[in-house]
Amino acid sequence: MKGGSILKQSADRISHNISSGTIVDLIDVHNPTFMTNIKNVFKNKLVLNTTESIFLDFKKSTFHEVARDKYFDTLTAYKRKDKVDLMKHLSIPLYDIFKLSMKQNRPLPFTLYEDVKDIQFYMARIYSQHKHANNPNQTWHQVTCKFVYYDKLLGKEVAKFNVFERRESDTNQKDWRICHFD
């Protein structure tokens, strides 16, 4: 039993360093009010300036391309049942959902669409695992994008909000991971 406990602690430690485990302000996405929209404008501006100064490869104007690439890389890896590629593109909690879906041969609890019509920047946030810490290993930048898909079953466009995260200490543009599918 003790060996299992050590293994779980090691897995928790590793996943804690890969994924934040928290989605910031997602409620604002689904229930926007006039005041949350006003606050979002200021928060987004502040966080985007910070994110652009920390990640020299990050630009709001081109992030939709990164988001599109990550989305389609994830979709392709899921179709191939490639766990290694999925691990590269997903946060640990989201990867666990994909892995369980493949293992049990069940559908995902959300839909992955093949036809992406549009991707728009929606929101940016910074999350730190310790409120007063300034540790780049424990600070996460999250970007929420509005994806517009064409749903073949419904015969119409559907909007979903997907969240991407990147640890402040990660220096490679490929280090953005999808941490939430709407």
N, C-alpha and C positions, 0 to 999 in steps of 0.2 A: 504494500500500500504506500509505503514511504517513497519508493521509486516513482510511482505514478504521480505523487504530489510534487516531486522535484521536476518531473517532466512537464507537468501543467504549469508550474511556476516559470520554467524556461520558455515555454510556448507563450505564456502571457507577457513575459518580458520582451520577447522577440516581436510579438504582434504590437505591443505598445510602442515600440520604436518604428514600426512600419505604418501604423494607422492611428489616427487620433481617437477613433471610436465615437466621436461626437459630431453631429451635424448642427451648425449654428444658425439660428433664426429661420429655420425651415417653415415655421408657422407663419412667418411674414409672407412667404411665397403663396401659400394657399388661402390666406385670409387678409389680403391687403386692405388697409384703410388709408384715408388721406394722410393721417399722422405717420403711419408706418412708411408710406411712400416718401414723405418729406425726410424722415430720419434716414431712410435708405439712401437717398441722394448724398447726404453728408457722410454717412458711414462708408459708402462705396468709394467716394472721392478720396477719403483718408486712407482706406485700406488699399486701394489701387495704387496710390502714390507710394505707399510703403512697399507693396509687393513688387512694383516696378523698380524700386531702388535696391531691393534685396536680390531679386532674380533678374539679372541683366537680360536674360532671354525672354522675359515675360512682357508682352504688350497686349493691352486690352483689345486693340484693333485686330490682332491676329489670333487671339486665343480660341476663337470659334474653329479655326483650322486644327489646333491641337485637340480640342474637344471632339471634333469629327473623327480625327485619326484614332484617338483612344476608343471612341465608341465602336467604330468599325473593326478595330483590332480585337476588341473584346467580343464582339458578335462572331467574328471569324473563329476565334479561339474556342468559343463555346460550341459552335457547330462542329468543330474538329475534336471537341472534348479534350483540349490541350490545357491541362492544369498548370503547366509551367508558364505558358503565355498568360493565362488568366491571372496568375499570381503577380505577374509584372504589371498588369493594368488595373487591378482592383485592390481596394483596402482589404484587410484581413476579414472583418465581419462580412463584407459583401462576397469575398472569395469563398467563405464558408457556406454561404447560401448557394452559390453556384455549384460548389463541390457536392453538397448534399443533394441538390437537384439531379446532378449527373449520377450519383451513387444510387439513389432511389428510383431513377428513371422517371422523375416527375417534372412537371413544368415549373418554371420559375414563378415566384409570386408577383411578378411584373412582366410586362411584355417588352420584348426587344423587337423593334420594327426594322425592316430592311430599307424602307424608303424614307430618308430624312430630307425634308423639304427646306428647312431653315434652322439655323442655330444662332441664338442671340445671347449676348452677355446679359445676366439679370442681376446678380448680386455678388459681392465679395466680402469675406469676413476673415478675421484672424482669431485663432483659438489657441490658448496656451493651457497645457495640462496643469500648470501651477500658476495660480492667479498673479503672484508677484514675481515670478521667475522670468528671467530674460535669457533662457537657454534655447538656442536654435534647434537642438535635438527634440525639444518638447513644445515647440511652437509650430502651428499648422496654418497655412493659408488655404482658404476654401473659396472656390469660385463656383457659383451656381449659374448654369446656362439653361435657357428655355429652348428645348428641342421641339420642333414642329415636324410631326411624322404624318405619313399618309397611311391610315388604317384601312386595309383592303376589305376587312369584314364589315366595317361600318360604312365604308365608301366615302369617308371624309377625313379632313385633317384633324389631328389630335395634338394638343400641346402637353408636354411633360417637362418637369424640372429635374435635371440631373446635376449632382454635386461632384466636383473634382477637388482633390486636396493634394498639398505638397508640403512636406516638412521643410522648415526654414533652412536646415543644414544641407538639404539635398541640392546639388548644384547642376544636375543634368535636366534638361527640359523634359526628358522622357520620364522623370520621376513623378509627374502628375499622375494620380491614381483616381479612378472613379470610386467614390465612397457612398453614393446613394443613387438609386434609380427610382424615379417617381412611378 
